[in-house]
């Protein structure tokens, strides 16, 4: 800083060289050119890579050269394996996108739970009972995640931090269990038309939702004595072995299963939808039918957690675009669940009655329209 101002946006970048030799011991991926940002962390300050970059193929191979477009204190950070990268403009943007998306999702999930509890016909439907369980799990998960991301008073490696990391791990696995059980229900309702789950089957599946994640997290925490949680400056899973074996693998299995159900359901909707439209003298255009089918595809993608597939793309290729897509889609999952619930005829009827408006338009949709809006919903739905 110069006087009361800052020297930023220089026409000619500032060049700095350091006695760090890049080679077999140190790779370019481990080197980050940074400067001290006095405004980070509410004025506390911190290292930031914004405005600085490593000069590759510099004339002197025995020195590391950085260039920055402003003046302040500069340094080169060398990352060990598993180290947390410095804060960049992109990471800050992702952080606040997460906050905004999570806040909207928490409000939507809370509204979803209230609506299902408010309308008796929804409370009796197994599909909506599963949605209420999923909503409650995601609501608690997002609330704790927001605390972890933005409460700087929580110390890394503390009991509180480790406990939060373990609970977040458990809740995320529970959420995927809810999605897979709901996918199973949708599959049985639509593909195995005459199948009906007994109370024992439902009890078994509902128990598995909580027990399976408990076993996975319990074994992980016990095997590592909780050392794989709450380290590396973040209250999350810090051990690679636990991260991949106890989180990534279960999520991959859940997403693959849900994707299989998704393909079967969409194919069945498309095939039966044509027959329903023909038999019922539906006068709707093909474009309208395709629009309704697309809406169902979007809803199913949200309900089955298929948007988490972008997380695997982030793991495979740390591309910034994938990070933005993954963050936006998954922090907004609660909004998608809410939209799925409020298009239900029972919900629209209740709100029409509450607002004193005619409900004739609510029930006037075509046969094909009703079929596509909730194709798996029978009297048991």
C-alpha positions, -999 to 999 in steps of 0.1 A, spaced: 0 0 0 12 35 -9 -2 62 14 -39 58 17 -43 40 -16 -31 9 -34 -10 4 -65 -32 -19 -86 -38 -25 -123 -3 -17 -134 3 -14 -171 36 -33 -168 36 -62 -143 60 -64 -115 85 -93 -120 101 -111 -91 126 -140 -90 132 -165 -62 159 -190 -57 136 -220 -61 147 -245 -87 118 -263 -104 127 -299 -113 123 -334 -100 118 -323 -63 95 -294 -69 70 -292 -98 52 -262 -112 19 -275 -98 33 -271 -63 43 -234 -68 19 -206 -64 28 -169 -67 9 -149 -41 6 -115 -26 -7 -103 8 -43 -90 6 -50 -67 36 -88 -70 31 -92 -108 34 -108 -123 65 -126 -91 75 -94 -71 75 -71 -96 91 -53 -102 58 -41 -133 40 -22 -147 10 -41 -144 -23 -32 -155 -58 -53 -129 -74 -34 -107 -99 -3 -129 -97 9 -158 -119 39 -180 -124 60 -171 -154 66 -204 -172 97 -210 -193 116 -181 -178 151 -174 -192 168 -185 -160 158 -221 -152 175 -220 -118 151 -194 -104 113 -192 -101 98 -160 -116 64 -145 -107 46 -115 -121 19 -94 -105 -2 -65 -116 0 -46 -83 23 -36 -54 22 -52 -20 41 -79 -1 49 -109 -23 59 -145 -18 60 -180 -33 40 -207 -16 52 -243 -20 24 -268 -15 30 -302 0 7 -331 -9 -28 -324 4 -20 -288 14 -48 -262 11 -43 -238 -18 -42 -201 -12 -74 -181 -16 -81 -169 -51 -109 -148 -66 -125 -180 -80 -124 -198 -46 -139 -167 -29 -167 -166 -56 -174 -203 -51 -175 -198 -14 -202 -171 -17 -221 -190 -43 -223 -218 -18 -236 -194 8 -263 -180 -14 -273 -213 -28 -273 -230 5 -294 -202 21 -320 -205 -7 -320 -243 -4 -325 -242 33 -355 -219 30 -369 -241 2 -363 -273 22 -380 -259 53 -410 -248 32 -411 -283 16 -413 -300 51 -440 -275 62 -461 -281 31 -459 -319 34 -469 -318 71 -496 -292 63 -515 -313 37 -528 -347 50 -529 -363 15 -492 -357 11 -483 -370 45 -498 -403 36 -479 -408 4 -447 -428 7 -429 -408 -20 -435 -375 -1 -425 -392 32 -392 -400 16 -389 -364 3 -396 -351 38 -368 -373 52 -344 -362 24 -353 -325 29 -347 -327 67 -313 -344 62 -302 -319 35 -315 -290 57 -293 -300 87 -264 -308 64 -265 -274 47 -269 -256 80 -238 -272 94 -219 -268 62 -226 -230 63 -212 -230 99 -181 -248 88 -174 -225 58 -180 -192 75 -174 -196 112 -137 -187 115 -138 -192 153 -138 -230 149 -102 -242 153 -89 -269 130 -82 -303 146 -103 -293 177 -130 -317 190 -157 -294 177 -141 -294 142 -137 -331 141 -172 -337 154 -187 -314 127 -167 -332 100 -179 -366 112 -216 -355 113 -213 -339 79 -199 -371 65 -228 -391 80 -255 -367 69 -242 -366 33 -243 -404 31 -278 -405 46 -289 -380 20 -278 -403 -8 -295 -432 9 -327 -413 9 -323 -406 -28 -316 -442 -36 -346 -455 -16 -368 -429 -33 -354 -441 -67 -363 -477 -57 -399 -466 -48 -403 -447 -81 -389 -478 -100 -414 -501 -83 -443 -478 -89 -436 -473 -126 -417 -504 -138 -431 -531 -115 -466 -518 -118 -484 -543 -96 -457 -543 -69 -465 -528 -35 -441 -526 -6 -450 -542 26 -446 -524 59 -416 -547 67 -399 -538 34 -404 -501 41 -391 -505 76 -361 -524 63 -353 -497 38 -359 -468 62 -336 -485 88 -309 -490 61 -310 -452 54 -295 -445 89 -276 -477 97 -255 -481 65 -240 -446 68 -235 -451 105 -215 -483 99 -193 -466 72 -186 -435 92 -182 -454 124 -156 -477 109 -138 -448 93 -136 -428 125 -126 -458 146 -99 -470 122 -82 -436 120 -90 -425 156 -108 -395 140 -75 -383 126 -89 -384 91 -114 -356 101 -110 -319 108 -74 -315 96 -59 -294 68 -76 -262 78 -111 -275 71 -137 -293 92 -142 -320 67 -126 -353 57 -89 -348 54 -76 -383 49 -75 -394 12 -81 -431 21 -113 -422 40 -124 -396 15 -123 -421 -14 -132 -453 3 -159 -440 27 -173 -412 7 -166 -412 -30 -171 -449 -35 -206 -450 -17 -217 -419 -36 -205 -434 -70 -225 -466 -62 -256 -446 -53 -254 -423 -84 -248 -453 -107 -279 -471 -93 -300 -439 -95 -288 -433 -130 -299 -468 -140 -334 -462 -125 -334 -427 -142 -329 -443 -177 -355 -470 -171 -381 -444 -158 -375 -419 -186 -377 -446 -213 -409 -459 -198 -425 -424 -195 -416 -417 -231 -431 -451 -243 -462 -450 -222 -467 -413 -227 -472 -418 -264 -498 -444 -257 -516 -423 -231 -517 -393 -254 -531 -414 -283 -557 -433 -262 -570 -402 -244 -575 -380 -275 -550 -356 -261 -549 -325 -284 -516 -311 -270 -488 -304 -294 -457 -325 -296 -437 -296 -283 -459 -293 -252 -455 -331 -245 -417 -328 -249 -417 -298 -226 -435 -318 -199 -412 -347 -204 -382 -324 -200 -396 -311 -168 -399 -347 -154 -363 -354 -165 -351 -323 -146 -371 -333 -115 -358 -368 -115 -322 -356 -119 -327 -335 -88 -345 -361 -67 -320 -388 -76 -289 -366 -70 -276 -371 -106 -262 -335 -105 -235 -349 -82 -219 -365 -112 -203 -331 -118 -184 -337 -86 -166 -367 -102 -157 -345 -131 -141 -320 -106 -121 -349 -91 -110 -361 -125 -102 -326 -139 -99 -297 -115 -117 -274 -141 -131 -241 -128 -162 -244 -150 -170 -279 -135 -165 -264 -100 -190 -236 -107 -216 -260 -122 -212 -285 -94 -215 -258 -67 -246 -241 -82 -265 -273 -90 -259 -290 -57 -264 -261 -34 -297 -254 -52 -310 -290 -49 -334 -280 -21 -350 -255 -45 -356 -282 -70 -372 -305 -44 -395 -276 -34 -406 -269 -70 -413 -306 -75 -436 -306 -44 -455 -274 -52 -466 -285 -87 -486 -314 -71 -523 -310 -77 -531 -314 -40 -508 -285 -31 -522 -263 -58 -557 -270 -47 -549 -262 -11 -533 -229 -21 -562 -220 -45 -586 -226 -16 -564 -206 8 -563 -177 -17 -600 -179 -25 -595 -185 -62 -611 -211 -85 -595 -244 -86 -609 -255 -119 -577 -247 -137 -558 -268 -113 -575 -300 -124 -580 -292 -161 -546 -305 -172 -546 -332 -199 -541 -369 -192 -507 -368 -207 -498 -337 -187 -509 -354 -154 -490 -386 -164 -457 -368 -170 -459 -345 -140 -459 -374 -116 -457 -406 -137 -448 -429 -107 -477 -416 -85 -505 -441 -80 -529 -442 -52 -500 -453 -30 -478 -424 -40 
